[in-house]
Structures are given as C-alpha cells and as structure tokens.
Amino acid sequence: VLFRNQAASLAFRPKDGMSVVGFGRIAVYEPRGSYQIIFEYLEPKGIGNLQIAFEKLKRQLAAEGFFDEQAKRPLPALPTTIAIVTSPSGAAVRDFIQVARRRFSNLPLKVVPVRVQGESAPREIIQALTWLNDIETCDVIVLARGGGSIEDLWAFNDEQVARTIFVSRIPVVSAIGHETDFTIADFVADLRAPTPSAAAEMVVPSKAEWQTGIDVLKRKLYVSTISNLKLLGKQLYGLHHRIVHPKRRIQDWRIRQDDLSMRLTTTIH
C-alpha cells in the first residue's frame, strides 16, 4: 500500500513488474487476518546505488579538472564535417539530421553507429571516439542519445568514456537524453546540448545567415573599393598636373642653357 501523500513525493511512477526498494511498516487487517506493507518511501531497485556511484565519479573527475572551462575546446564556426556517434536506428539521429539538413543542406554528416545502452555500449562509444580521432576526417563529434532512465543512460556515466572524451583532440558535444537528464559525459564534453535537435541548432551553422553575411561583406567591399579608386583617381589627377612633361623640361633646360651661354659671352667680352 502506498497512500496518496507518499505517492505524490515519488520521483518515478511505479509500474507492474518493476523491482523496487522501499521503507515502510507492516499492518494487519484483522477482519480478514491479512497483512499489508504500508510504504513511506519507494525507489527503483539499483537507482540509489547508481546515484551514489554517479556522484562519487563526478566529484573525482571534478577534482582532476575534467570539468574546468579552460579545458574546453572551442567549436569551429563553420565545420567541414560533423560526426554523430549514436544508434543508427534511434530517434536521436533522425532528429539531428532533420535539423542539420534544414540549417545547412549540403554540410557533410558522418554517422558512426554504436550501441547507446547495455554492457557493450561504453566499449563501442570509446572505440568510435578513438577511431574518429585517429582518422581525423571531422572537426566536431556529437555524442547523441534519446531520453531514458538513469539505467538506460548509464553508458554515458562510464569513467573510461569520460576520460576518452576529455583526451579527444576533436571537440565533443554531448546531446544525451532530455533537457532534465544529466550524465558525466555532459560535464566532460566541450559543449552540452539539452537534446539532439538542440545540438544540431548549436553545432550546424545557418547557411542562410552565412550567405546574408557574405552578401553584406561583398557590398561593403564594393563600396570600399569604389571609394578607394575615387580617392586614388583624385590623387593621380593632382600628380598629373604637378608633373612636368620630360620634353618640356628639356626645352626649359635648353632655354636656360642658351641664356647662360649668352651671359657668359657678354661677360667675357
């Protein structure tokens, strides 16, 4: 039995077949001689231990400087290729590609398929991140997954996954779960996006905005060039009237020479 007041304070919704750990008291319904457990508190089995492990690793990595802002790598303003490390059949990859195509239709995207849940997921994620750093064919990595319970997202709380993200030479963006979900990968990554769709908005530039910016620069360059040409034209015009033609200078020198010769002859006589 779980009464309404206690049920309202639960952080999850109990379902049939779910394993739980609870705290309560035993009561007896005397008319039928039946026993009841009246719960004061419930939590999914294993969640408490997982949360403890999460907080412990978070404190450890924070002490090692894994979350420091100065350790974050900047994202390129105009990436040449984006790699998405995720499940190829999940909604996360479809959401990311849909938004990316809308923002920049011909920007190359590379999907690296991995499991994002289960025992083998951390190993596959580590291999994908390592491989992308080895081949160096992208300049942004997006680590993406849809929402789920803390158990579903546990691969992204793996210590070795966190360390692989930290040593990556390529900037890593985490887009794991929903906006309220947080994993260790979120804290270590260079940028955290609340959802895969939001990651696409943050990482993929708007082609239309770039084209508008280029058009503005082209107009500014044209105006600046015309202005400079006009200024240089005025300077050239001024110099043209100040410079004496070489033939005229020679004629002037000849006249001056004749004058000096006449003066010299007169002085000698």
Buried (B, 14 or more C-beta within 10 A) or exposed (E): EBEEEBEEEBEEEBEEEEEBEBEBEEEEEEEEEEEEEEBEEBBBEBBEEBEEEBEEBBEEBEEEEBBEEEEBBEBEEEBEEBBBBBBEEBBBBBBBBEBBBEBBEEBEBBBBBBBBBEEEBBBBBBBBBEEBBEEEEBBBBBBBBBBBEBEBBBBBBBEEBBBBBBEBEBBBBBBBBEEEBBBBBBBBBBBBBBBBBBBBBBBBBEBEEEEEEEEEEEEEEEEEEEEEEEEEEEEEEEEEEEEEEEEEEEEEEEEEEEEEEEEEEEEEE
